[in-house]
Amino acid sequence: MDHAIYTAMGAASQTLNQQAVTASNLANASTPGFRAQLNALRAVPVDGLSLATRT
């Protein structure tokens, strides 16, 4: 259960960040000299030994 919560929290956090970047880009689109921010993510597999967790 803990893994699902952390995965969901990470996804929600990144979604909120993407929305903030998009809102900032839209709000400043007509500002002279404005350069839009880019938000890039990538999946990273986690391999190897891990600590015991609740399931």
Gaussian input, Z-matrix of N, CA and C with variables (Angstrom, degrees):
# hf/3-21g

backbone

0 1
 N
 C     1     B1
 C     2     B2     1     A1
 N     3     B3     2     A2     1     D1
 C     4     B4     3     A3     2     D2
 C     5     B5     4     A4     3     D3
 N     6     B6     5     A5     4     D4
 C     7     B7     6     A6     5     D5
 C     8     B8     7     A7     6     D6
 N     9     B9     8     A8     7     D7
 C    10    B10     9     A9     8     D8
 C    11    B11    10    A10     9     D9
 N    12    B12    11    A11    10    D10
 C    13    B13    12    A12    11    D11
 C    14    B14    13    A13    12    D12
 N    15    B15    14    A14    13    D13
 C    16    B16    15    A15    14    D14
 C    17    B17    16    A16    15    D15
 N    18    B18    17    A17    16    D16
 C    19    B19    18    A18    17    D17
 C    20    B20    19    A19    18    D18
 N    21    B21    20    A20    19    D19
 C    22    B22    21    A21    20    D20
 C    23    B23    22    A22    21    D21
 N    24    B24    23    A23    22    D22
 C    25    B25    24    A24    23    D23
 C    26    B26    25    A25    24    D24
 N    27    B27    26    A26    25    D25
 C    28    B28    27    A27    26    D26
 C    29    B29    28    A28    27    D27
 N    30    B30    29    A29    28    D28
 C    31    B31    30    A30    29    D29
 C    32    B32    31    A31    30    D30
 N    33    B33    32    A32    31    D31
 C    34    B34    33    A33    32    D32
 C    35    B35    34    A34    33    D33
 N    36    B36    35    A35    34    D34
 C    37    B37    36    A36    35    D35
 C    38    B38    37    A37    36    D36
 N    39    B39    38    A38    37    D37
 C    40    B40    39    A39    38    D38
 C    41    B41    40    A40    39    D39
 N    42    B42    41    A41    40    D40
 C    43    B43    42    A42    41    D41
 C    44    B44    43    A43    42    D42
 N    45    B45    44    A44    43    D43
 C    46    B46    45    A45    44    D44
 C    47    B47    46    A46    45    D45
 N    48    B48    47    A47    46    D46
 C    49    B49    48    A48    47    D47
 C    50    B50    49    A49    48    D48
 N    51    B51    50    A50    49    D49
 C    52    B52    51    A51    50    D50
 C    53    B53    52    A52    51    D51
 N    54    B54    53    A53    52    D52
 C    55    B55    54    A54    53    D53
 C    56    B56    55    A55    54    D54
 N    57    B57    56    A56    55    D55
 C    58    B58    57    A57    56    D56
 C    59    B59    58    A58    57    D57
 N    60    B60    59    A59    58    D58
 C    61    B61    60    A60    59    D59
 C    62    B62    61    A61    60    D60
 N    63    B63    62    A62    61    D61
 C    64    B64    63    A63    62    D62
 C    65    B65    64    A64    63    D63
 N    66    B66    65    A65    64    D64
 C    67    B67    66    A66    65    D65
 C    68    B68    67    A67    66    D66
 N    69    B69    68    A68    67    D67
 C    70    B70    69    A69    68    D68
 C    71    B71    70    A70    69    D69
 N    72    B72    71    A71    70    D70
 C    73    B73    72    A72    71    D71
 C    74    B74    73    A73    72    D72
 N    75    B75    74    A74    73    D73
 C    76    B76    75    A75    74    D74
 C    77    B77    76    A76    75    D75
 N    78    B78    77    A77    76    D76
 C    79    B79    78    A78    77    D77
 C    80    B80    79    A79    78    D78
 N    81    B81    80    A80    79    D79
 C    82    B82    81    A81    80    D80
 C    83    B83    82    A82    81    D81
 N    84    B84    83    A83    82    D82
 C    85    B85    84    A84    83    D83
 C    86    B86    85    A85    84    D84
 N    87    B87    86    A86    85    D85
 C    88    B88    87    A87    86    D86
 C    89    B89    88    A88    87    D87
 N    90    B90    89    A89    88    D88
 C    91    B91    90    A90    89    D89
 C    92    B92    91    A91    90    D90
 N    93    B93    92    A92    91    D91
 C    94    B94    93    A93    92    D92
 C    95    B95    94    A94    93    D93
 N    96    B96    95    A95    94    D94
 C    97    B97    96    A96    95    D95
 C    98    B98    97    A97    96    D96
 N    99    B99    98    A98    97    D97
 C   100   B100    99    A99    98    D98
 C   101   B101   100   A100    99    D99
 N   102   B102   101   A101   100   D100
 C   103   B103   102   A102   101   D101
 C   104   B104   103   A103   102   D102
 N   105   B105   104   A104   103   D103
 C   106   B106   105   A105   104   D104
 C   107   B107   106   A106   105   D105
 N   108   B108   107   A107   106   D106
 C   109   B109   108   A108   107   D107
 C   110   B110   109   A109   108   D108
 N   111   B111   110   A110   109   D109
 C   112   B112   111   A111   110   D110
 C   113   B113   112   A112   111   D111
 N   114   B114   113   A113   112   D112
 C   115   B115   114   A114   113   D113
 C   116   B116   115   A115   114   D114
 N   117   B117   116   A116   115   D115
 C   118   B118   117   A117   116   D116
 C   119   B119   118   A118   117   D117
 N   120   B120   119   A119   118   D118
 C   121   B121   120   A120   119   D119
 C   122   B122   121   A121   120   D120
 N   123   B123   122   A122   121   D121
 C   124   B124   123   A123   122   D122
 C   125   B125   124   A124   123   D123
 N   126   B126   125   A125   124   D124
 C   127   B127   126   A126   125   D125
 C   128   B128   127   A127   126   D126
 N   129   B129   128   A128   127   D127
 C   130   B130   129   A129   128   D128
 C   131   B131   130   A130   129   D129
 N   132   B132   131   A131   130   D130
 C   133   B133   132   A132   131   D131
 C   134   B134   133   A133   132   D132
 N   135   B135   134   A134   133   D133
 C   136   B136   135   A135   134   D134
 C   137   B137   136   A136   135   D135
 N   138   B138   137   A137   136   D136
 C   139   B139   138   A138   137   D137
 C   140   B140   139   A139   138   D138
 N   141   B141   140   A140   139   D139
 C   142   B142   141   A141   140   D140
 C   143   B143   142   A142   141   D141
 N   144   B144   143   A143   142   D142
 C   145   B145   144   A144   143   D143
 C   146   B146   145   A145   144   D144
 N   147   B147   146   A146   145   D145
 C   148   B148   147   A147   146   D146
 C   149   B149   148   A148   147   D147
 N   150   B150   149   A149   148   D148
 C   151   B151   150   A150   149   D149
 C   152   B152   151   A151   150   D150
 N   153   B153   152   A152   151   D151
 C   154   B154   153   A153   152   D152
 C   155   B155   154   A154   153   D153
 N   156   B156   155   A155   154   D154
 C   157   B157   156   A156   155   D155
 C   158   B158   157   A157   156   D156
 N   159   B159   158   A158   157   D157
 C   160   B160   159   A159   158   D158
 C   161   B161   160   A160   159   D159
 N   162   B162   161   A161   160   D160
 C   163   B163   162   A162   161   D161
 C   164   B164   163   A163   162   D162

   B1=1.4465
   B2=1.5242
   B3=1.3207
   B4=1.4560
   B5=1.5244
   B6=1.3272
   B7=1.4623
   B8=1.5229
   B9=1.3051
   B10=1.4625
   B11=1.5224
   B12=1.3233
   B13=1.4663
   B14=1.5225
   B15=1.3237
   B16=1.4595
   B17=1.5270
   B18=1.3115
   B19=1.4597
   B20=1.5187
   B21=1.3234
   B22=1.4605
   B23=1.5245
   B24=1.3281
   B25=1.4645
   B26=1.5223
   B27=1.3155
   B28=1.4589
   B29=1.5129
   B30=1.3232
   B31=1.4637
   B32=1.5206
   B33=1.3271
   B34=1.4664
   B35=1.5220
   B36=1.3120
   B37=1.4610
   B38=1.5267
   B39=1.3237
   B40=1.4573
   B41=1.5239
   B42=1.3227
   B43=1.4618
   B44=1.5194
   B45=1.3314
   B46=1.4582
   B47=1.5232
   B48=1.3149
   B49=1.4625
   B50=1.5256
   B51=1.3156
   B52=1.4672
   B53=1.5220
   B54=1.3239
   B55=1.4629
   B56=1.5226
   B57=1.3210
   B58=1.4603
   B59=1.5281
   B60=1.3194
   B61=1.4653
   B62=1.5266
   B63=1.3268
   B64=1.4627
   B65=1.5214
   B66=1.3261
   B67=1.4619
   B68=1.5243
   B69=1.3136
   B70=1.4633
   B71=1.5224
   B72=1.3215
   B73=1.4627
   B74=1.5233
   B75=1.3309
   B76=1.4640
   B77=1.5234
   B78=1.3251
   B79=1.4600
   B80=1.5245
   B81=1.3177
   B82=1.4625
   B83=1.5241
   B84=1.3109
   B85=1.4675
   B86=1.5234
   B87=1.3271
   B88=1.4692
   B89=1.5304
   B90=1.3207
   B91=1.4605
   B92=1.5243
   B93=1.3421
   B94=1.4672
   B95=1.5285
   B96=1.3078
   B97=1.4559
   B98=1.5194
   B99=1.3203
   B100=1.4722
   B101=1.5180
   B102=1.3204
   B103=1.4639
   B104=1.5185
   B105=1.3117
   B106=1.4656
   B107=1.5207
   B108=1.3261
   B109=1.4567
   B110=1.5217
   B111=1.3117
   B112=1.4567
   B113=1.5184
   B114=1.3068
   B115=1.4552
   B116=1.5231
   B117=1.3270
   B118=1.4613
   B119=1.5271
   B120=1.3029
   B121=1.4612
   B122=1.5178
   B123=1.3140
   B124=1.4572
   B125=1.5193
   B126=1.2841
   B127=1.4613
   B128=1.5220
   B129=1.3004
   B130=1.4573
   B131=1.5269
   B132=1.3304
   B133=1.4603
   B134=1.5284
   B135=1.3043
   B136=1.4598
   B137=1.5195
   B138=1.3195
   B139=1.4580
   B140=1.5205
   B141=1.3013
   B142=1.4547
   B143=1.5137
   B144=1.3123
   B145=1.4545
   B146=1.5198
   B147=1.3064
   B148=1.4621
   B149=1.5166
   B150=1.3067
   B151=1.4578
   B152=1.5162
   B153=1.2971
   B154=1.4609
   B155=1.5269
   B156=1.3244
   B157=1.4594
   B158=1.5138
   B159=1.3080
   B160=1.4584
   B161=1.5181
   B162=1.3058
   B163=1.4663
   B164=1.4987
   A1=111.31
   A2=117.75
   A3=120.49
   A4=111.88
   A5=116.93
   A6=119.99
   A7=110.86
   A8=116.94
   A9=120.72
   A10=111.33
   A11=117.04
   A12=120.38
   A13=110.40
   A14=118.00
   A15=120.75
   A16=111.57
   A17=117.09
   A18=120.41
   A19=110.54
   A20=116.77
   A21=120.85
   A22=111.38
   A23=117.44
   A24=120.55
   A25=110.99
   A26=116.96
   A27=120.58
   A28=111.75
   A29=116.61
   A30=120.69
   A31=110.78
   A32=117.64
   A33=121.04
   A34=110.91
   A35=117.17
   A36=121.40
   A37=111.16
   A38=116.96
   A39=120.22
   A40=112.05
   A41=117.38
   A42=120.88
   A43=110.01
   A44=117.59
   A45=121.83
   A46=110.66
   A47=117.20
   A48=121.59
   A49=110.90
   A50=117.77
   A51=121.29
   A52=110.70
   A53=117.54
   A54=120.89
   A55=110.97
   A56=118.03
   A57=121.71
   A58=111.08
   A59=116.96
   A60=121.10
   A61=110.29
   A62=117.04
   A63=121.16
   A64=110.88
   A65=118.01
   A66=121.66
   A67=110.81
   A68=117.18
   A69=121.05
   A70=111.07
   A71=116.71
   A72=120.41
   A73=111.33
   A74=117.12
   A75=120.31
   A76=111.61
   A77=117.23
   A78=121.03
   A79=111.94
   A80=117.17
   A81=120.66
   A82=113.51
   A83=117.60
   A84=120.83
   A85=112.55
   A86=117.95
   A87=120.29
   A88=112.67
   A89=118.26
   A90=121.55
   A91=109.19
   A92=117.33
   A93=119.57
   A94=111.25
   A95=116.53
   A96=122.17
   A97=115.17
   A98=117.37
   A99=119.92
   A100=110.56
   A101=115.37
   A102=121.08
   A103=107.71
   A104=115.94
   A105=121.40
   A106=111.11
   A107=115.28
   A108=121.32
   A109=109.06
   A110=115.68
   A111=121.81
   A112=108.05
   A113=115.86
   A114=121.39
   A115=107.52
   A116=116.63
   A117=120.54
   A118=109.85
   A119=115.96
   A120=122.67
   A121=108.95
   A122=115.22
   A123=119.22
   A124=108.64
   A125=115.48
   A126=121.38
   A127=109.22
   A128=116.42
   A129=121.52
   A130=108.12
   A131=117.78
   A132=119.14
   A133=110.84
   A134=115.67
   A135=121.35
   A136=107.30
   A137=115.61
   A138=121.62
   A139=109.51
   A140=115.39
   A141=119.69
   A142=112.70
   A143=114.67
   A144=121.37
   A145=110.19
   A146=115.31
   A147=119.52
   A148=109.59
   A149=115.32
   A150=120.36
   A151=109.72
   A152=115.79
   A153=120.09
   A154=109.25
   A155=116.71
   A156=121.57
   A157=109.22
   A158=114.61
   A159=118.72
   A160=108.87
   A161=117.06
   A162=120.68
   A163=110.62
   D1=-38.41
   D2=-178.31
   D3=-61.04
   D4=-38.33
   D5=-179.22
   D6=-62.66
   D7=-40.65
   D8=-179.70
   D9=-65.29
   D10=-38.94
   D11=179.56
   D12=-65.49
   D13=-45.83
   D14=-179.93
   D15=-65.63
   D16=-37.69
   D17=177.19
   D18=-64.31
   D19=-45.06
   D20=179.28
   D21=-65.48
   D22=-39.63
   D23=178.92
   D24=-65.14
   D25=-40.20
   D26=178.20
   D27=-64.66
   D28=-41.68
   D29=178.66
   D30=-66.10
   D31=-41.52
   D32=179.02
   D33=-65.24
   D34=-39.62
   D35=179.03
   D36=-63.82
   D37=-43.68
   D38=179.58
   D39=-69.28
   D40=-34.22
   D41=176.43
   D42=-64.99
   D43=-43.19
   D44=177.84
   D45=-62.40
   D46=-42.04
   D47=178.13
   D48=-63.51
   D49=-43.39
   D50=178.92
   D51=-62.80
   D52=-40.28
   D53=178.32
   D54=-64.78
   D55=-39.08
   D56=178.77
   D57=-65.53
   D58=-42.11
   D59=178.60
   D60=-64.81
   D61=-43.70
   D62=179.11
   D63=-63.41
   D64=-42.77
   D65=178.90
   D66=-62.89
   D67=-42.03
   D68=178.32
   D69=-64.49
   D70=-42.81
   D71=178.95
   D72=-62.46
   D73=-42.15
   D74=179.69
   D75=-68.73
   D76=-40.22
   D77=-178.11
   D78=-66.47
   D79=-30.52
   D80=-175.67
   D81=-107.35
   D82=12.00
   D83=-175.24
   D84=-60.10
   D85=-33.68
   D86=-177.27
   D87=-94.30
   D88=3.69
   D89=178.85
   D90=-77.09
   D91=127.55
   D92=178.86
   D93=-61.19
   D94=132.36
   D95=178.11
   D96=81.68
   D97=3.01
   D98=-179.47
   D99=-71.36
   D100=135.46
   D101=175.27
   D102=-116.61
   D103=122.57
   D104=-176.84
   D105=-66.54
   D106=147.31
   D107=174.18
   D108=-85.57
   D109=149.48
   D110=174.36
   D111=-115.09
   D112=141.90
   D113=178.74
   D114=-119.44
   D115=114.58
   D116=-177.45
   D117=-121.15
   D118=137.04
   D119=177.80
   D120=-127.50
   D121=156.17
   D122=172.33
   D123=-147.72
   D124=148.15
   D125=178.93
   D126=-81.85
   D127=136.65
   D128=179.17
   D129=-124.72
   D130=116.93
   D131=179.18
   D132=-70.01
   D133=144.42
   D134=178.23
   D135=-111.28
   D136=113.82
   D137=-179.47
   D138=-118.30
   D139=160.97
   D140=174.80
   D141=108.13
   D142=-170.46
   D143=-178.30
   D144=-71.99
   D145=148.56
   D146=177.78
   D147=-137.90
   D148=168.53
   D149=177.66
   D150=-81.25
   D151=152.76
   D152=177.55
   D153=-68.71
   D154=134.89
   D155=178.76
   D156=-130.09
   D157=165.69
   D158=175.64
   D159=-71.71
   D160=147.51
   D161=177.85
   D162=-119.80

